[in-house]
Amino acid sequence: MEQEPIYDHNPKPVSTGDWMITILITAIPIVGFIMLFVWAFGGGSNPSKANWAKATILWFLIAVVLYVVIFYFIFTNMTRPTAPTYF
């Protein structure tokens, strides 16, 4: 007889202190970015923390794409001459 794996369908909520430590760790430049991936895809995290980490990674990617697009338009307009040249 095979035993079914036990899943915790009602995980304990993440405490306020745990959230404070989580946010403090993500404020550390490189370590925080790596920990977001560990919490998001590591499998040992609370589901709410894993979803928060995935959402934070998505917001980070959206911000990077927006910055690239904005800087592209700013720098391409800066290199374009302001007055028309007739040659």
Secondary structure, 3 states (H helix, E strand, C coil): CCCCCCCCCCCCCCCHHHHHHHHHHHCCHHHHHHHHHHHHHCCCCCHHHHHHHHHHHHHHHHHHHHHHHHHHHHHHHHHCCCCCCCC
